[in-house]
Amino acid sequence: MHSVNAANTAGVIFDSKLNFGKQINAVVRSSFFQLRQIAKLKPLLSFKDLETFIHAFISSRLDYSNALYMGLNHSSLYRLQLVQNAAARLLTGAKKREHISPVLASLHGLPVHYRIHFKIFLFVYKDLNGVAPSYLSELLSYQQTPRSLRSSDKFLLQIPRSRLNFKVDRAFSVAGPRLWNSIPLDVRSAPSIPVFKSRLKTYLYSLAFTLMFIEDYMVLKAHHTERTITRVMLLCILHNTLNKYLTKQLLL
């Protein structure tokens, strides 16, 4: 028997440090190859067909077992985000000089980081509602309070002590409850999986693109003119107005 630095299991390359560097390399390499092939077909495809191709060959790769990427460093996830950005530009015809945040927002999808969180949230919800495998059900428990508190009816989970260990913090038993407790009560208390998905996506969409617009504004402030900055500020105002409307609709 001999040891190896990496092993392929169920289509995922696990390395000895669990940073999934080789897995991400493989996903990025194969995704950009597929994007180049799809680009050749773009003149022959309708927008809807092109979108279908991108979901089938790109989004599926980014989402496959992506819960394992929970807690990875920014540089690793950014490489996956570059793939999603390239796919969005190919689909919409956006130029490289155009800022990607409005492009991604217009497609109503979630950035890579939030797609990972979405998958974790869904696992937790299924677990708490008895539709997850038993080996996951054993990892979560509701907060136990010695007396009646306001938080006792808010579906909050017990977060195990991890002693700030990087690998332990990434474990589902720690990351799942920590994320779950951070989302609004109306999302946690959704009565069904479809309603939960809808409310969760609305919440994450608002969170993701508000932050992305702010980051774009800070970059523009340092490198661009006041006129360009004003355009981005107007986009932020419109985006926040849309978020408020979506929130009201969600609560109806």
SULVEN-V791333 format. One record per residue. N is the residue number from 1. RES is the residue in three letters. SS is DSSP state (H for helix, E for strand, C for the rest). NEAR is the number of other ideal C-beta (glycine too) atoms within 8 Angstrom. Layout:
# SULVEN-V791333
n: {N,N}
res: {RES,RES}
ss: {SS,SS}
near: {NEAR,NEAR}
This chain:
# SULVEN-V791333
n: {1,2,3,4,5,6,7,8,9,10,11,12,13,14,15,16,17,18,19,20,21,22,23,24,25,26,27,28,29,30,31,32,33,34,35,36,37,38,39,40,41,42,43,44,45,46,47,48,49,50,51,52,53,54,55,56,57,58,59,60,61,62,63,64,65,66,67,68,69,70,71,72,73,74,75,76,77,78,79,80,81,82,83,84,85,86,87,88,89,90,91,92,93,94,95,96,97,98,99,100,101,102,103,104,105,106,107,108,109,110,111,112,113,114,115,116,117,118,119,120,121,122,123,124,125,126,127,128,129,130,131,132,133,134,135,136,137,138,139,140,141,142,143,144,145,146,147,148,149,150,151,152,153,154,155,156,157,158,159,160,161,162,163,164,165,166,167,168,169,170,171,172,173,174,175,176,177,178,179,180,181,182,183,184,185,186,187,188,189,190,191,192,193,194,195,196,197,198,199,200,201,202,203,204,205,206,207,208,209,210,211,212,213,214,215,216,217,218,219,220,221,222,223,224,225,226,227,228,229,230,231,232,233,234,235,236,237,238,239,240,241,242,243,244,245,246,247,248,249,250,251,252}
res: {MET,HIS,SER,VAL,ASN,ALA,ALA,ASN,THR,ALA,GLY,VAL,ILE,PHE,ASP,SER,LYS,LEU,ASN,PHE,GLY,LYS,GLN,ILE,ASN,ALA,VAL,VAL,ARG,SER,SER,PHE,PHE,GLN,LEU,ARG,GLN,ILE,ALA,LYS,LEU,LYS,PRO,LEU,LEU,SER,PHE,LYS,ASP,LEU,GLU,THR,PHE,ILE,HIS,ALA,PHE,ILE,SER,SER,ARG,LEU,ASP,TYR,SER,ASN,ALA,LEU,TYR,MET,GLY,LEU,ASN,HIS,SER,SER,LEU,TYR,ARG,LEU,GLN,LEU,VAL,GLN,ASN,ALA,ALA,ALA,ARG,LEU,LEU,THR,GLY,ALA,LYS,LYS,ARG,GLU,HIS,ILE,SER,PRO,VAL,LEU,ALA,SER,LEU,HIS,GLY,LEU,PRO,VAL,HIS,TYR,ARG,ILE,HIS,PHE,LYS,ILE,PHE,LEU,PHE,VAL,TYR,LYS,ASP,LEU,ASN,GLY,VAL,ALA,PRO,SER,TYR,LEU,SER,GLU,LEU,LEU,SER,TYR,GLN,GLN,THR,PRO,ARG,SER,LEU,ARG,SER,SER,ASP,LYS,PHE,LEU,LEU,GLN,ILE,PRO,ARG,SER,ARG,LEU,ASN,PHE,LYS,VAL,ASP,ARG,ALA,PHE,SER,VAL,ALA,GLY,PRO,ARG,LEU,TRP,ASN,SER,ILE,PRO,LEU,ASP,VAL,ARG,SER,ALA,PRO,SER,ILE,PRO,VAL,PHE,LYS,SER,ARG,LEU,LYS,THR,TYR,LEU,TYR,SER,LEU,ALA,PHE,THR,LEU,MET,PHE,ILE,GLU,ASP,TYR,MET,VAL,LEU,LYS,ALA,HIS,HIS,THR,GLU,ARG,THR,ILE,THR,ARG,VAL,MET,LEU,LEU,CYS,ILE,LEU,HIS,ASN,THR,LEU,ASN,LYS,TYR,LEU,THR,LYS,GLN,LEU,LEU,LEU}
ss: {C,C,C,C,C,E,E,E,E,C,C,E,E,E,E,C,C,C,C,C,H,H,H,H,H,H,H,H,H,H,H,H,H,H,H,H,H,H,H,H,H,H,H,H,C,C,H,H,H,H,H,H,H,H,H,H,H,H,H,H,H,H,H,C,C,H,H,H,H,C,C,C,C,H,H,H,H,H,H,H,H,H,H,H,H,H,H,H,H,H,H,H,C,C,C,C,C,C,C,H,H,H,H,H,H,H,C,C,C,C,C,H,H,H,H,H,H,H,H,H,H,H,H,H,H,H,H,H,C,C,C,C,C,H,H,H,H,C,C,C,C,E,C,C,C,C,C,C,C,H,H,H,H,C,C,C,E,C,C,C,C,C,C,C,C,H,H,H,H,C,C,H,H,H,H,H,H,H,H,H,C,C,C,C,H,H,H,H,C,C,C,C,H,H,H,H,H,H,H,H,H,H,H,H,H,H,H,H,H,H,H,H,H,H,H,H,H,H,H,H,H,H,H,C,C,H,H,H,H,H,H,H,H,H,H,H,H,H,H,H,H,H,H,H,H,H,H,H,H,H,H,C}
near: {2,3,4,5,5,9,6,7,6,4,6,11,10,10,12,5,5,8,8,14,9,9,12,12,8,9,13,12,8,9,14,10,8,11,13,8,8,14,8,6,10,9,4,4,9,5,7,6,8,14,9,8,11,13,9,8,10,15,11,9,12,14,8,9,7,11,10,8,12,11,7,9,6,5,6,13,13,8,10,14,11,9,16,15,11,10,13,14,14,13,11,9,6,8,6,4,3,9,7,10,11,9,14,14,11,7,9,5,8,9,11,11,9,12,12,13,11,12,11,14,12,12,13,14,11,10,12,8,7,5,5,8,5,5,6,11,10,6,9,13,5,7,8,6,8,3,4,4,6,5,8,8,5,8,9,8,13,9,8,7,4,9,5,5,7,7,7,9,11,11,9,11,9,13,13,15,14,9,12,12,9,5,10,6,7,9,11,10,7,11,4,6,10,6,9,12,9,9,12,14,10,11,11,12,13,11,9,12,12,12,8,12,13,9,9,11,12,8,8,11,8,6,5,7,5,5,6,9,12,8,8,13,9,8,10,12,8,8,12,9,8,8,10,8,8,11,10,8,7,10,6,4}
